[in-house]
Amino acid sequence: MAEYNKGEWSELYVFFKLLSEGKLHAANSDLQQIPELFYPILSIIRKEGGETLEYHRDSNIRVVIEGRSEPIVVFSIAEFFDIARSLLASIREGEGNFSIPWLSEWLETLKIVSITSNSRYKSDITVKV
C-alpha cells in the first residue's frame, strides 16, 4: 500500500465522514459550525482510473459507475462510520509518510485507487446536496 502524509489521509477521512454523517454543516464567518444549519448529502462523486464513481447515500451507501444503473457494491452506513472512526485514529497515530494496511481491502472494494487527485484538478470529490 502507498504511503501518504496526514493531510492526504485526511482528505480520504473527509470522504468517509461526510458519507457516514450525511450532512454538510454550514459555518459562520469565524468558521464555527452552525449546528442547526446543514445540507443533506445525496451523493459524493469521485473520478478514479478514468471512471466516474458516484457514492449514493440513502438507507445504505451504494457505489455506482457513471452510465450504469446497478450498484457495484452496497455498504451500510454503520460500516462507513466505523471506517471513518478507525481512519481518524490511524491518522492521529501516523508520522511523516505512512501507510494504513487495514484500509487496503476497503479501498479496493470501493474502487479507490489513489487517495489524492491529479494535481490538474482543484477538487478530489464533488458533493451533491
KESE-791743 format. One record per residue (C-alpha): residue number from 1; residue in one letter; chain; x negated, y negated, z. Coordinates in nm, 4 decimals. Layout:
// residues N
KOLTI   pos   code   unit          x          y          z
KOLTI   NUM      a      A          X          Y          Z
...
***
This chain:
// residues 129
KOLTI   pos   code   unit          x          y          z
KOLTI     1      m      A     0.0000     0.0000     0.0000
KOLTI     2      a      A    -0.1161    -0.3518    -0.0816
KOLTI     3      e      A    -0.2284    -0.5938     0.1852
KOLTI     4      y      A    -0.0719    -0.9350     0.2324
KOLTI     5      n      A    -0.1069    -1.2195     0.4824
KOLTI     6      k      A     0.1563    -1.3215     0.7390
KOLTI     7      g      A     0.3046    -1.5875     0.5099
KOLTI     8      e      A     0.3531    -1.3413     0.2255
KOLTI     9      w      A     0.5033    -1.0760     0.4541
KOLTI    10      s      A     0.7304    -1.3467     0.5992
KOLTI    11      e      A     0.8829    -1.4091     0.2557
KOLTI    12      l      A     0.9908    -1.0458     0.2478
KOLTI    13      y      A     1.1204    -1.0766     0.6057
KOLTI    14      v      A     1.3449    -1.3659     0.4974
KOLTI    15      f      A     1.4918    -1.1437     0.2245
KOLTI    16      f      A     1.5839    -0.8699     0.4767
KOLTI    17      k      A     1.7007    -1.1177     0.7401
KOLTI    18      l      A     1.9308    -1.3060     0.5031
KOLTI    19      l      A     2.0875    -0.9879     0.3658
KOLTI    20      s      A     2.1351    -0.8374     0.7114
KOLTI    21      e      A     2.2904    -1.1504     0.8651
KOLTI    22      g      A     2.4882    -1.2524     0.5579
KOLTI    23      k      A     2.4619    -1.6220     0.6434
KOLTI    24      l      A     2.2537    -1.9149     0.5249
KOLTI    25      h      A     2.2717    -2.1742     0.8015
KOLTI    26      a      A     2.2771    -2.5469     0.7389
KOLTI    27      a      A     2.0376    -2.7750     0.9267
KOLTI    28      n      A     2.0325    -3.1389     1.0336
KOLTI    29      s      A     1.7698    -3.3969     0.9329
KOLTI    30      d      A     1.5378    -3.2648     1.2087
KOLTI    31      l      A     1.5663    -2.9116     1.0639
KOLTI    32      q      A     1.7668    -2.7962     1.3649
KOLTI    33      q      A     2.0205    -2.5251     1.2807
KOLTI    34      i      A     2.3868    -2.6245     1.2869
KOLTI    35      p      A     2.5381    -2.3015     1.4285
KOLTI    36      e      A     2.8944    -2.3649     1.3153
KOLTI    37      l      A     2.7962    -2.4586     0.9573
KOLTI    38      f      A     2.6767    -2.1829     0.7293
KOLTI    39      y      A     2.7224    -2.0430     0.3808
KOLTI    40      p      A     2.8182    -1.6753     0.3460
KOLTI    41      i      A     2.5698    -1.4827     0.1320
KOLTI    42      l      A     2.7265    -1.2860    -0.1510
KOLTI    43      s      A     2.4035    -1.1532    -0.3000
KOLTI    44      i      A     2.0329    -1.2103    -0.3484
KOLTI    45      i      A     1.8682    -1.1870    -0.6901
KOLTI    46      r      A     1.5033    -1.0854    -0.7445
KOLTI    47      k      A     1.3089    -1.0412    -1.0651
KOLTI    48      e      A     1.0986    -0.7289    -1.0402
KOLTI    49      g      A     0.8922    -0.5492    -1.3049
KOLTI    50      g      A     1.0774    -0.7050    -1.5976
KOLTI    51      e      A     1.4198    -0.6279    -1.4462
KOLTI    52      t      A     1.6625    -0.8471    -1.2587
KOLTI    53      l      A     1.7904    -0.6805    -0.9433
KOLTI    54      e      A     2.0914    -0.8053    -0.7522
KOLTI    55      y      A     2.1375    -0.7053    -0.3885
KOLTI    56      h      A     2.5133    -0.7418    -0.3254
KOLTI    57      r      A     2.6328    -0.7845     0.0313
KOLTI    58      d      A     2.9821    -0.6808     0.1361
KOLTI    59      s      A     3.0538    -0.3978     0.3812
KOLTI    60      n      A     2.7192    -0.2492     0.2624
KOLTI    61      i      A     2.4225    -0.3663     0.0612
KOLTI    62      r      A     2.4349    -0.2403    -0.2968
KOLTI    63      v      A     2.1374    -0.2706    -0.5324
KOLTI    64      v      A     2.2414    -0.3242    -0.8944
KOLTI    65      i      A     2.0205    -0.3680    -1.2013
KOLTI    66      e      A     2.1413    -0.6521    -1.4246
KOLTI    67      g      A     2.3612    -0.5249    -1.7054
KOLTI    68      r      A     2.4773    -0.2176    -1.5140
KOLTI    69      s      A     2.7876    -0.1803    -1.3035
KOLTI    70      e      A     2.6957     0.1100    -1.0759
KOLTI    71      p      A     2.4538     0.0540    -0.7866
KOLTI    72      i      A     2.1255     0.2437    -0.7931
KOLTI    73      v      A     2.1282     0.2680    -0.4141
KOLTI    74      v      A     2.3537     0.1656    -0.1242
KOLTI    75      f      A     2.2400     0.0793     0.2291
KOLTI    76      s      A     2.4271    -0.0008     0.5455
KOLTI    77      i      A     2.3868    -0.3498     0.6848
KOLTI    78      a      A     2.2610    -0.1919     1.0090
KOLTI    79      e      A     1.9678    -0.0426     0.8155
KOLTI    80      f      A     1.8722    -0.3897     0.6912
KOLTI    81      f      A     1.8940    -0.5282     1.0473
KOLTI    82      d      A     1.6580    -0.2522     1.1637
KOLTI    83      i      A     1.4132    -0.3159     0.8793
KOLTI    84      a      A     1.4146    -0.6916     0.9462
KOLTI    85      r      A     1.3541    -0.6431     1.3195
KOLTI    86      s      A     1.0718    -0.3909     1.2645
KOLTI    87      l      A     0.9148    -0.6003     0.9891
KOLTI    88      l      A     0.9069    -0.9075     1.2151
KOLTI    89      a      A     0.7321    -0.7045     1.4875
KOLTI    90      s      A     0.4740    -0.5782     1.2345
KOLTI    91      i      A     0.4117    -0.9325     1.1078
KOLTI    92      r      A     0.3561    -1.0602     1.4618
KOLTI    93      e      A     0.1033    -0.7805     1.5257
KOLTI    94      g      A    -0.0835    -0.8222     1.1963
KOLTI    95      e      A    -0.4020    -1.0220     1.1489
KOLTI    96      g      A    -0.5609    -1.1542     0.8309
KOLTI    97      n      A    -0.4510    -0.9475     0.5324
KOLTI    98      f      A    -0.2822    -0.6261     0.6409
KOLTI    99      s      A    -0.0544    -0.3514     0.5149
KOLTI   100      i      A     0.2647    -0.2165     0.6691
KOLTI   101      p      A     0.2615     0.1541     0.5745
KOLTI   102      w      A     0.6047     0.2454     0.7180
KOLTI   103      l      A     0.7662    -0.0063     0.4789
KOLTI   104      s      A     0.6391     0.1584     0.1569
KOLTI   105      e      A     0.9250     0.4050     0.1193
KOLTI   106      w      A     1.1870     0.1343     0.1772
KOLTI   107      l      A     1.0315    -0.0947    -0.0816
KOLTI   108      e      A     1.0153     0.1859    -0.3357
KOLTI   109      t      A     1.3825     0.2711    -0.2815
KOLTI   110      l      A     1.4762    -0.0967    -0.3136
KOLTI   111      k      A     1.2674    -0.1210    -0.6349
KOLTI   112      i      A     1.0439    -0.3874    -0.4813
KOLTI   113      v      A     0.7002    -0.3527    -0.6389
KOLTI   114      s      A     0.5433    -0.6779    -0.5202
KOLTI   115      i      A     0.6490    -0.8933    -0.2282
KOLTI   116      t      A     0.5151    -1.2096    -0.3914
KOLTI   117      s      A     0.6500    -1.3601    -0.7113
KOLTI   118      n      A     0.4480    -1.4575    -1.0136
KOLTI   119      s      A     0.2770    -1.7918    -0.9480
KOLTI   120      r      A     0.4506    -1.9347    -1.2578
KOLTI   121      y      A     0.7825    -1.9273    -1.0706
KOLTI   122      k      A     0.8760    -2.1508    -0.7807
KOLTI   123      s      A     1.1070    -1.9019    -0.6108
KOLTI   124      d      A     1.0899    -1.5382    -0.5065
KOLTI   125      i      A     1.4630    -1.4988    -0.4605
KOLTI   126      t      A     1.7878    -1.6658    -0.5658
KOLTI   127      v      A     2.0685    -1.6616    -0.3107
KOLTI   128      k      A     2.4335    -1.6592    -0.4212
KOLTI   129      v      A     2.6597    -1.8162    -0.1602
***
